[in-house]
Amino acid sequence: MSAPIDFYFDFASPYGYIASALIDQLAERQGRAVNWHAIVLDANFNSLERIRIPNNVMRSDYVRRDAERLAAYEGVKYQTPSTLGLHTEQAARLFHWINDRSPEQGRTFAKQVLEAYFVQDLNIASSEVLLAIAESMGITPEDFHEASSSSSSRQRLKAEVDMAEARGVFGSPFFIVEGERFWGNDRLPQLERWLSAGPY
């Protein structure tokens, strides 16, 4: 079987959201699977401090307009959140707890959280918002608390970020396939060319 595409994203990244709406279709066209990986690119997240995108960049007027333009270009539904650069550690922990048990459910959860933020303008740093999404998928409040607050979930996310760093990931979205790294939505055509025609 051909190697899957590893897709790294931060729930606070508008570019990661746009990529999330495109990567599965690209992979399907090329007969590949996609492994989704939530990471954290928060400069204020002291416990995972090595991968950083300054919040002032993500909140800039340029990023606001660029993300709106890119979403329109790609035909992806998008509304600039009223607050860009939210803290996404809890969402990422929940994602990995769900994804480790069912990648299909993990992907569903990720897409719902991303759409809650970038379409519905909901505060995905809020436990109430995340709990509502989790409960809609059949996750109990007890499991929600375990998934988002336990030391094991903290270590699981830290291990994911450590592995991302070791693989050279430094932004969202980031794609790795067959050892080749591609950063950003503008590299998606290059990624597809790599998959369809082989290394170049």
C-alpha positions as CSV (number, residue, x, y, z in Angstrom):
1,M,0.0,0.0,0.0
2,S,1.2,3.5,-0.8
3,A,2.4,5.7,2.1
4,P,-0.3,7.9,3.7
5,I,-0.1,11.7,3.8
6,D,0.6,13.1,7.3
7,F,-1.4,16.3,7.7
8,Y,-0.4,18.6,10.6
9,F,-2.7,21.4,11.6
10,D,-3.4,23.8,14.5
11,F,-7.1,24.4,15.3
12,A,-6.4,28.2,15.5
13,S,-4.9,28.3,12.0
14,P,-7.1,29.6,9.2
15,Y,-4.7,28.1,6.7
16,G,-5.0,24.7,8.5
17,Y,-8.8,25.0,8.3
18,I,-8.7,25.7,4.6
19,A,-6.3,22.8,4.1
20,S,-8.7,20.5,6.1
21,A,-11.4,21.1,3.5
22,L,-9.0,20.1,0.6
23,I,-6.6,17.4,1.7
24,D,-8.9,14.4,1.8
25,Q,-10.2,15.0,-1.7
26,L,-6.6,15.4,-3.0
27,A,-5.6,12.2,-1.3
28,E,-8.6,10.3,-2.7
29,R,-7.7,11.5,-6.2
30,Q,-4.2,10.0,-5.7
31,G,-5.3,6.8,-3.9
32,R,-3.7,7.8,-0.6
33,A,-5.0,7.9,3.0
34,V,-4.5,10.9,5.3
35,N,-3.3,10.8,8.9
36,W,-4.5,13.9,10.7
37,H,-2.2,15.4,13.5
38,A,-3.3,18.3,15.7
39,I,-0.4,20.4,17.0
40,V,-0.2,23.7,18.9
41,L,1.6,26.7,17.5
42,D,0.8,29.1,20.4
43,A,3.7,31.3,21.5
44,N,2.2,31.5,25.0
45,F,1.8,27.7,25.4
46,N,4.8,27.3,27.8
47,S,4.6,23.5,28.2
48,L,5.0,23.0,24.4
49,E,7.3,25.9,23.7
50,R,9.4,24.8,20.7
51,I,7.0,25.2,17.8
52,R,5.9,28.9,17.7
53,I,3.9,31.2,15.5
54,P,3.7,34.6,17.1
55,N,0.1,35.5,17.9
56,N,0.5,39.1,16.6
57,V,1.2,37.6,13.1
58,M,-1.9,35.4,13.2
59,R,-4.0,38.4,14.3
60,S,-2.6,40.7,11.7
61,D,-4.7,42.5,9.0
62,Y,-2.7,40.7,6.4
63,V,-3.6,37.3,7.6
64,R,-7.3,38.2,8.0
65,R,-7.5,39.3,4.4
66,D,-5.2,36.6,3.0
67,A,-7.2,33.8,4.6
68,E,-10.5,35.3,3.3
69,R,-9.0,35.6,-0.2
70,L,-7.6,32.0,-0.1
71,A,-10.9,30.5,1.1
72,A,-12.8,32.3,-1.6
73,Y,-10.2,31.1,-4.2
74,E,-10.6,27.5,-3.1
75,G,-14.3,27.7,-2.7
76,V,-14.2,27.0,1.1
77,K,-16.9,28.5,3.3
78,Y,-15.1,30.9,5.7
79,Q,-15.9,33.7,8.1
80,T,-13.1,35.5,9.9
81,P,-13.5,34.8,13.6
82,S,-14.0,37.8,15.8
83,T,-10.9,36.6,17.8
84,L,-8.0,35.1,15.9
85,G,-5.2,33.2,17.6
86,L,-7.2,31.3,20.2
87,H,-5.5,28.9,22.6
88,T,-6.1,25.3,21.2
89,E,-4.5,23.0,23.6
90,Q,-7.7,21.5,24.9
91,A,-9.1,20.9,21.4
92,A,-5.9,19.2,20.4
93,R,-6.0,16.9,23.4
94,L,-9.6,16.0,22.7
95,F,-8.7,15.3,19.1
96,H,-6.0,12.9,19.9
97,W,-8.1,11.0,22.5
98,I,-10.8,10.5,19.9
99,N,-8.5,9.9,17.0
100,D,-6.5,7.2,18.8
101,R,-9.7,5.3,19.2
102,S,-11.2,6.0,15.8
103,P,-9.5,8.1,13.1
104,E,-12.8,8.5,11.3
105,Q,-14.4,10.0,14.5
106,G,-11.2,12.0,15.1
107,R,-11.5,13.6,11.6
108,T,-15.2,14.3,12.2
109,F,-14.4,16.0,15.5
110,A,-11.6,18.1,14.0
111,K,-13.8,19.2,11.1
112,Q,-16.6,20.2,13.5
113,V,-14.3,22.2,15.7
114,L,-12.7,23.9,12.8
115,E,-16.0,24.8,11.3
116,A,-17.3,26.0,14.7
117,Y,-14.4,28.5,14.7
118,F,-14.0,29.5,11.1
119,V,-17.6,29.4,9.9
120,Q,-19.8,29.9,13.0
121,D,-17.4,32.1,15.0
122,L,-17.6,30.1,18.1
123,N,-15.0,30.2,20.8
124,I,-13.2,26.8,20.5
125,A,-11.1,27.6,23.6
126,S,-14.3,27.3,25.6
127,S,-14.9,24.0,27.3
128,E,-18.6,24.5,26.8
129,V,-18.3,24.7,23.0
130,L,-16.0,21.7,22.8
131,L,-18.2,19.6,25.1
132,A,-21.3,20.3,23.0
133,I,-19.4,19.1,19.9
134,A,-18.1,16.0,21.8
135,E,-21.6,15.2,23.2
136,S,-23.1,15.4,19.7
137,M,-20.7,12.6,18.8
138,G,-21.7,10.4,21.7
139,I,-18.8,11.3,24.1
140,T,-19.9,11.4,27.7
141,P,-19.0,14.4,30.0
142,E,-16.8,11.9,32.0
143,D,-14.8,10.9,28.9
144,F,-14.6,14.6,27.9
145,H,-13.0,15.5,31.2
146,E,-10.6,12.6,30.9
147,A,-9.7,13.4,27.3
148,S,-9.1,17.1,27.9
149,S,-7.7,17.4,31.4
150,S,-5.8,14.2,32.4
151,S,-2.1,14.0,32.7
152,S,-2.1,11.2,30.1
153,S,-3.8,13.5,27.6
154,R,-1.2,16.2,28.2
155,Q,1.6,13.7,27.6
156,R,-0.1,12.4,24.5
157,L,-0.2,15.9,23.0
158,K,3.3,16.6,24.1
159,A,4.5,13.4,22.4
160,E,2.7,14.5,19.2
161,V,4.3,17.9,19.2
162,D,7.7,16.4,20.0
163,M,7.4,14.0,17.1
164,A,6.3,16.9,14.8
165,E,9.3,18.9,15.8
166,A,11.6,15.9,15.2
167,R,10.1,15.5,11.7
168,G,10.7,19.2,10.9
169,V,7.2,20.5,11.2
170,F,7.0,24.2,11.8
171,G,3.7,25.5,10.6
172,S,0.0,24.8,9.8
173,P,-0.8,23.3,7.4
174,F,2.1,21.0,7.0
175,F,2.2,17.8,5.0
176,I,4.7,14.9,4.9
177,V,4.6,12.0,2.5
178,E,7.3,9.5,1.8
179,G,9.7,11.6,3.8
180,E,9.1,14.7,1.7
181,R,7.8,17.8,3.5
182,F,5.4,20.4,2.1
183,W,4.4,23.6,4.0
184,G,1.3,25.6,3.3
185,N,-1.7,25.5,1.1
186,D,0.3,26.9,-1.9
187,R,2.3,23.7,-1.9
188,L,-0.8,21.5,-2.4
189,P,-0.4,21.4,-6.2
190,Q,3.3,20.4,-5.7
191,L,2.2,17.6,-3.3
192,E,-0.3,16.3,-5.8
193,R,2.2,16.4,-8.6
194,W,4.6,14.4,-6.3
195,L,1.9,11.8,-5.7
196,S,0.8,11.5,-9.3
197,A,4.1,11.6,-11.2
198,G,6.6,10.6,-8.6
199,P,9.5,12.4,-6.9
200,Y,11.1,15.4,-8.6
